[in-house]
Amino acid sequence: MSQIVKTAKNLISIPKLGFKPEEEERRASVFGMQQAGKTTVLGLLEIMCINYANETNRPGSKSKFYSLIVERSSGMRQVAGELRQGMFPERTPANRTFEADYLMRWGGKIGQKQIRLPFCETGGEAFTGMLERWGNGQYAIKPDMEEADLIFDYILNTDAVILILAITRPLGLETEIGAPLNLPDVNAARLLSGIFGYKMEDEKKNPMGYRPIRGVAVFLTKHDAAERILANSHINLDTKEGLYMFMSKYFPETYATLSWYGLENVRFWRTGLTIETEKDPITQKKKGKIHPLRPDRGYQIKVDYNRNMPVGNYETQMREFIDWLKDTVMA
């Protein structure tokens, strides 16, 4: 066990002192079940941060945006590079946590606003034991708990929650891989309830050091795979009515939990990537094309080689998300 983890667990096991440090690092934690698209979302964010920075730093541009990614235990630059080559990222193993720091700065030399935003990407399955204890009324965080360091790092010490939901799962297009139940809505609602519950307990016991959740971002991933089903159901996720129809029907527990937190503090974005297709030699119908060089990565993503960008519906969403980080998380 590392000294950092030992220190974190010791801090949890004793009453916290009633003061805040002068400077606090803003932190956003990414949650989602295995293969829900967490790594892909963060890779697309890296691509858009780089593109946004390069666009705003053209000669004569009045607005400025600067971005730098500091890889710690994750190869996020590799993920972005592979997406540009039409490859989905390698699947994140269950019960593993990967971290990267996104550094962002807005403005010119005068009036710059800089943030350091660590992203912690871990599977929801890693919190199974934590949620079971919470459900059984075991709210106390003790240093001998296996999940104590996770709770401290990714819940008590976070300022925002980024929730990744694969919309294909409640539609029956794929199963909830690695989860205790093949019930996507129940798993997500339990995860959110545990996060909010631990935050409420921390507010009571540590009012001076408590870090409130400043906002929740929900990414509805794999929209490309479910687009036809949603269209046949007259559900348009780009509208408030369509979003409500989808969430209240397919993620009712999760939506109710988000409503309890306050929907005015929640933002939703749908994302999807365009898959290359080919004709089935037998049926002559179009089907997804497996990546020819890396079949282990699944389908091949269509790439705009003129822009060196994966093709899909994500660019506007990521720009809005970057602005949301600045205006909400760093406010």
QUIGISUL-V191546 format. One record per residue. N is the residue number from 1. PSI is psi in radians with two decimals (999 if undefined). D_LAST is the distance of its C-alpha to the last C-alpha in whole Angstrom. Layout:
# QUIGISUL-V191546
N/PSI/D_LAST
N/PSI/D_LAST
This chain:
# QUIGISUL-V191546
1/2.31/35
2/2.75/33
3/-0.58/32
4/-0.80/29
5/-0.73/29
6/-0.77/32
7/-0.75/29
8/-0.78/27
9/-0.67/29
10/-0.67/31
11/-0.68/27
12/-0.60/27
13/-0.13/31
14/2.72/30
15/2.38/28
16/2.52/25
17/2.57/25
18/1.00/23
19/2.80/20
20/2.55/17
21/2.76/17
22/-0.68/16
23/2.27/14
24/2.39/13
25/2.20/12
26/2.47/10
27/2.33/13
28/2.26/13
29/2.35/17
30/2.20/19
31/2.59/22
32/2.70/25
33/2.95/29
34/2.33/31
35/0.51/32
36/-0.22/29
37/0.30/28
38/-0.89/25
39/-0.66/26
40/-0.76/27
41/-0.77/23
42/-0.59/22
43/-0.72/25
44/-0.63/24
45/-0.73/20
46/-0.76/22
47/-0.79/24
48/-0.58/22
49/-0.77/20
50/-0.81/23
51/-0.73/24
52/-0.76/21
53/-0.77/21
54/-0.63/25
55/-0.78/25
56/-0.22/22
57/0.36/24
58/2.65/27
59/2.27/29
60/-0.14/28
61/2.30/25
62/-0.68/22
63/2.48/19
64/2.43/19
65/2.30/17
66/2.50/18
67/2.47/19
68/2.34/20
69/2.30/21
70/1.91/23
71/2.31/25
72/-1.57/26
73/0.17/28
74/2.63/27
75/1.11/29
76/-0.55/26
77/-0.67/28
78/-0.70/31
79/-0.83/29
80/-0.74/28
81/-0.69/31
82/-0.61/33
83/-0.66/31
84/-0.35/33
85/0.17/36
86/0.31/36
87/2.35/36
88/2.62/34
89/2.76/32
90/2.47/34
91/2.35/34
92/2.17/32
93/2.58/34
94/2.61/33
95/0.47/32
96/2.54/31
97/2.32/27
98/2.48/26
99/2.57/23
100/2.54/22
101/2.20/19
102/2.07/17
103/2.21/16
104/2.48/14
105/2.33/14
106/2.65/13
107/3.13/16
108/-2.65/19
109/-0.49/20
110/2.35/19
111/0.53/15
112/2.54/14
113/1.97/11
114/2.48/12
115/2.66/10
116/1.94/13
117/1.75/13
118/2.34/16
119/2.29/18
120/1.93/20
121/1.99/23
122/2.61/26
123/2.54/28
124/-0.41/28
125/-0.46/31
126/-0.32/30
127/0.21/29
128/-0.84/32
129/-0.68/33
130/-0.79/30
131/-0.62/30
132/-0.73/34
133/-0.72/33
134/-0.75/31
135/-0.48/33
136/0.12/36
137/0.23/34
138/1.49/33
139/-0.44/30
140/2.37/31
141/2.00/29
142/2.63/32
143/-0.34/33
144/-0.04/36
145/2.36/34
146/-0.56/34
147/0.15/30
148/-0.75/29
149/-0.60/27
150/-0.78/25
151/-0.75/24
152/-0.86/23
153/-0.70/21
154/-0.10/20
155/-1.11/19
156/-0.55/19
157/0.44/17
158/2.67/14
159/-0.21/11
160/2.64/12
161/2.21/15
162/1.96/17
163/2.22/20
164/2.07/23
165/2.17/26
166/1.98/29
167/-0.20/30
168/-0.41/34
169/-0.86/34
170/-0.31/35
171/-0.08/37
172/0.22/39
173/-0.35/39
174/2.86/38
175/2.91/38
176/1.53/35
177/2.28/36
178/-0.01/36
179/2.73/35
180/-0.47/37
181/2.54/37
182/0.95/38
183/1.53/35
184/-0.73/32
185/-0.78/31
186/-0.77/32
187/-0.78/31
188/-0.71/27
189/-0.71/27
190/-0.71/28
191/-0.84/26
192/-0.74/23
193/-0.70/25
194/-0.74/25
195/-0.89/21
196/-0.65/21
197/-0.81/24
198/-0.59/23
199/-0.73/19
200/-0.71/21
201/-0.69/24
202/-0.62/21
203/-0.66/20
204/-0.76/23
205/-0.35/25
206/1.05/22
207/-0.51/20
208/-0.51/19
209/0.00/18
210/2.37/16
211/1.87/13
212/2.73/12
213/2.03/12
214/-0.36/9
215/2.81/11
216/2.25/14
217/2.28/15
218/2.08/19
219/2.12/21
220/1.74/25
221/2.93/27
222/0.61/30
223/-0.56/30
224/-0.63/33
225/-0.35/36
226/0.08/35
227/-0.75/35
228/-0.74/39
229/-0.75/38
230/-0.71/35
231/-0.71/37
232/-0.44/40
233/0.07/38
234/0.72/37
235/2.01/33
236/1.89/31
237/-0.10/27
238/-0.11/26
239/2.69/27
240/-0.68/25
241/-0.78/29
242/-0.68/29
243/-0.75/26
244/-0.75/27
245/-0.79/31
246/-0.91/30
247/-0.75/28
248/-0.41/30
249/-0.79/33
250/-0.40/32
251/0.96/30
252/-0.72/30
253/-0.75/29
254/-0.75/26
255/-0.69/25
256/-0.66/26
257/-0.72/24
258/-0.62/21
259/-0.68/22
260/-0.72/22
261/-0.67/19
262/1.78/18
263/-0.38/18
264/-0.29/16
265/0.23/13
266/2.34/15
267/2.43/16
268/2.43/19
269/2.36/21
270/2.52/24
271/2.70/26
272/2.68/29
273/2.55/31
274/2.24/35
275/2.43/38
276/2.52/41
277/2.83/44
278/2.81/48
279/2.34/51
280/2.22/52
281/-0.36/56
282/-0.92/57
283/-0.29/55
284/0.22/54
285/2.67/51
286/2.47/48
287/2.84/46
288/2.46/43
289/2.23/44
290/2.48/44
291/2.17/42
292/-0.55/46
293/-0.53/45
294/1.30/42
295/-0.37/44
296/-0.27/42
297/0.02/39
298/-2.49/40
299/2.66/40
300/2.24/39
301/2.40/36
302/2.42/37
303/2.36/36
304/1.71/36
305/-0.35/37
306/-0.56/37
307/-0.16/33
308/0.87/33
309/2.45/31
310/2.50/32
311/2.37/32
312/-3.03/30
313/1.55/28
314/-0.32/24
315/-0.89/23
316/-0.72/22
317/-0.75/20
318/-0.61/19
319/-0.79/17
320/-0.64/15
321/-0.72/14
322/-0.76/13
323/-0.63/11
324/-0.70/10
325/-0.77/9
326/-0.79/7
327/-0.46/5
328/-0.98/5
329/-0.68/6
330/0.09/4
331/999/0
